[in-house]
Amino acid sequence: MMKRDIFSELKGGLEALAEERQGTVTLRTHKVELPKLEPETVERLAVLELNPAIAEEQLNHQRLGTMKAKLVLPEDFDAPLPDDMLDDFEGAQK
């Protein structure tokens, strides 16, 4: 299987875009018509993108900040991971 040279492809694409903007070449373009979204749909999408884990609660009109003092992070939340766990993440050979 032949490897792709992504850098060359990107460079070629940028050069073609520059030529198109100078009017020396015409690139193929496509126009896409998107359906107009209702405000509620836009709000749902924004919430889902922010945090899918709490999206359902927020969509049911729960306000931000209502978990204050209910969700507590442990003191060692940002402590370094044990060496064996770090090895697993970094793919170290054992």
Beta strands, then each sheet from edge to edge (+ up, - down):
end
